[in-house]
Amino acid sequence: MLTLIHAPLTATDAAGREEVALQADRMTLAKRLWRGSADDGTEFGFQLATPLKHGDTIFESPTARYVIRQAEEPVVEISLDIAASASAGIGWAIGNLHLELSAEPARLLAPDEPAVRQLLERLKVPYRQTTAIFRPGRFSRGNATTHELGHSHTH
């Protein structure tokens, strides 16, 4: 039986509930209409006003809590052990290719595409190819606590 989801749960009760993942790639999560199956085979249909994101709880049963888990994908990782102006320049250069970027406190992530690798090699920017959860447009600062700019950002 297909369970229809319109939005993530705003309040959850994880006590005594096993977490069951529903794996989805970034492109699927960007959609508002899609179908997917959780790791235990439970089927869900999604008819969303806004896309889901990694970590959203979408459904709870008496024994399980169903959570969206974004799949890792190939990325290039650029360490931020460089000057801030260099980081800004790298971000500008990747954006100038019309590609997306994610910034974390210790690293920049970009899609692992030939154009990005060629750009970084031309600029002599060290990078490494890896896999990670890529959330473009995400700009985190500080320590392990993340801060995402968005409508809730206050000055």
Secondary structure, 3 states (H helix, E strand, C coil): CEEEECCCCCCCCCCCCEEEEEEECHHHHCCCEEEEECCCCCEEEEECCCCCCCCCEEEECCCEEEEEEECCEEEEEEECCCCHHHHHHHHHHHHHCCCCCEECCCEEEEECCHHHHHHHHHCCCCCEEEEECCCCCCECCCCCCCCCCCCCCCC
